[in-house]
């Protein structure tokens, strides 16, 4: 029997399942037979040395790549081939290793751009900011302002993001992803390039998003302190294969994980 299109999942139910996924680029195998799941309302980390296949995995989950083998099931439904914007409409939003914002646009406009995925009125009405579009825009703007308050970025709401320091750009990018009200939020190295204070702020926001809104989060992160503090469960990849999966303390004491990280400068 086919699952309903929008099943109501409770905390701890499997939200996304990755089953035997492999991904190849010509002769290079980025992922080999990887399986794991992400449960509703958890913070799930994906870790591993450089080139382990972490970003490739996120790209499969949000539709940038389609697995060569295996399948991905989201909310109980085997995912058809889908593009990133379709995944976003389905409830999967992400941020990128290198910030991907509209640099000449303000913080507010970048976050509004993320919100546009939720807007229903057609282009004709939006063009004239009239009728249904007007009312809709007011509501969406209110939601975006809430995100701006939540992320404590009121002071930069009108600033073009290209002029902001990197740590703040990362925060705006998080805001844009939150504007999509995702069920699953994918964060690719959310702390990369940040100083200690910025990392603490970002950790706090990630925890608050998870706890206040119940948003399920999967993140790639190299800072092991952050990973161990934030995540409920950790999956470890090495050379495209899964080598461990468990709670932070289980993973930390796993000999294969210790070996994989020996000599790696993270
Ligand atoms: N578009 C692509 N074309 C060819 N090879 C690719 C492509 N994307 C990734 N790869 C290869 O797949 C492997 C996994 O790369 P991936 O970026 O997923 O690793 P990663 O764990 O995210 O690494 P890092 O921590 O350095 O970001 C690497 O060998 C990489 O060179």
Boltz pocket constraint, residues with backbone or C-beta under 6 A from the ligand:
constraints:
  - pocket:
      binder: B
      contacts: [[A, 25], [A, 28], [A, 29], [A, 30], [A, 48], [A, 49], [A, 50], [A, 51], [A, 52], [A, 53], [A, 54], [A, 55], [A, 56], [A, 57]]
      max_distance: 6.0
